Amino acid sequence: MRFFLCLLLLSLTSLPLQGEEEKSAPQPKVKKIGENRYRLGLVEFDAKTREISIPATVNMREGGPIEYLLVHENGKVHESILTTAASPLDIQIAMKLLKYKAGHGDVFNRLLPPERIAEEGGKKEDRGDVVFFGFQRDEASKPIPVYDLVMDGEDGEAMESGGWVYTGSVLEDGTFMAEAEGSILAIYIDHLSLFNTTRKGSDLDDRWGARTTAIPEIGTKGTFRILPREIEVTN
């Protein structure tokens, strides 16, 4: 417990502030809810397994193009399959407490002209940690890997399996932009989003759509899970 509290103090001191006046504002309250489980706002996380859980709702199940898999309910909901009321900043705090490394690396290089990559681009080794996501309707059901919810417009099939890079968003003029924009899990790469993909076509905003056959009805509520490992899929 003492070790985890030390992590909490160290992590909170590294979080971006929204302005000088916030230096005297109350720090976010992390509550212990189990042997290894904690809650911050609507975000629950496990210090042992490093899993994070937040509430999520199905927002779209057909059509496209889409640019996000998950946004805050006040974010770009017209471009996202799932929405959540959980704060992106609280998710960021949980990621830091669980010692996930954030970093852009070369994720956004593909948005640069080739002649500018050497000077302005990042390196692969500076990417953040790769994490995986699942949407779980209820405790009795198994989580669905979120890439199954996305249709690749190139072939009409599900998005390629794999994880996302924890890029961690950015701070602009004292504002944490993932919180301001509500951008959490991007399909079309977005430097303001907490997580981004390196899949082929991630720099194309018209390639991706909602995969109707795999998505529950609009309004379906469930749990969005962030994990350090791939979700085991059984046929």
DRENDO-982685 format. One record per residue (C-alpha): x negated, z negated, y; residue in one letter. Coordinates in steps of 0.1 Angstrom, whole numbers, plus 5000, padded with zeros to 4 digits. Last residue first. Example, Ala and Ser with C-alpha at 12.3 -4.5 7.8 and 13.67 -1.06 7.14 Angstrom:
486349294989S487749224955A
This chain:
514253164807N512052874819T510452864854V507852594861E507652544899I504152624912E502152324924R501652124955P505352094961L507852124989I511452084978R514652194996F517551984984T521152104982G524152215002K526152524995T527552655028G527253015018I527653054981E524553024958P521753274961I520253454930A522553754928T522653804966T518953854971R518753825009A516554085025G512954165033W511154475045R512254505081D509954255098D506754405082L503654195085D504454005053S504454345035G501854245010K502053875004R500053635026T502953405033T503453155061N504252785065F504752565095L506052855117S504752925152L502153175139H504953385125D504453605094I507653775082Y508653555053I508353235073A509152885063L509552625091I510552775124S512852545145G511552705177E510752385196A509852185165E507652465151A506152495186M504752145191F504852135229T501952015251G501552345268D501452525235E500652335202L500552555171V502252585136S500852415105G499452715086T500352575052Y499952885032V502852995010W503153004972G503553264944G506053504929S506553854942E509853884960M512853974938A513554334932E515054614954G511854814951D510454834987E513154615001G511854304985D514754074979M514353704986V516153424968L513653444939D510853364963Y512553024967V511752904932P515052774920I515052394914P516752284881K520252154881S521651804873A520151654905E521951894927D521652244942R517852254941Q515952494963F512252524955G508952564974F505252604967F502152504986V498852674993V496552465014D495452585049G493352895053R489752855066D488153015036E490053335042K488353385076K490053425110G490353735133G489353755169E485953925169E485754095135A489554155135I489554335169R488654685157E491254675129P494154615154P495454255149L498754165131L496954185098R494653915108N497453665109F496653495076V492953515081D492353135085G495552985099H494852625088G496552305076A495152075050K497651865030Y496651495031K500051345021L500251175054L499551515071K502351695052M504751405060A503851435097I504451805097Q507851765080I508751505107D507751765133L509852035116P512851795120S515351795092A518751945099A518052225075T518852595072T518452845044L518553225041I517153285076S517353555103E520653465120H519653105118V516753145142K516452775151G519052505159N519752455121E516052425115H514652725097V514152815060L513553145042L512653335073Y512353685086E515553855072I516454215073P518954185060G522054165040G523453905016E523353535008R522953375042M523053015054N522652815022V522152455033T519152225031A518351855028P514651765027I512251674999S508451645000I506251624969E502751474971R503151344935T501750994943K502750944979A506251084973D508151225003F511551205019E512351385052V515651325069L514151085094G510950965078L511450845043R508950705017Y508550714980R505750564959N507450254945E510750334963G512350354997I509450275020K510450355056K508350565080V509250505116K508050765142P505950595169Q507850455199P506950615232A504050485253S501850785248K504951005251E504651005289E501451215286E503451505271G504951645239Q502151485219L500451655190P499751445159L496151315152S496950945160T499850965136L497651075107S495150785110L497850525113L499750665083L496650705062L495750345068C499350245058L498750435025F495550245018F497249915024R500050005000M
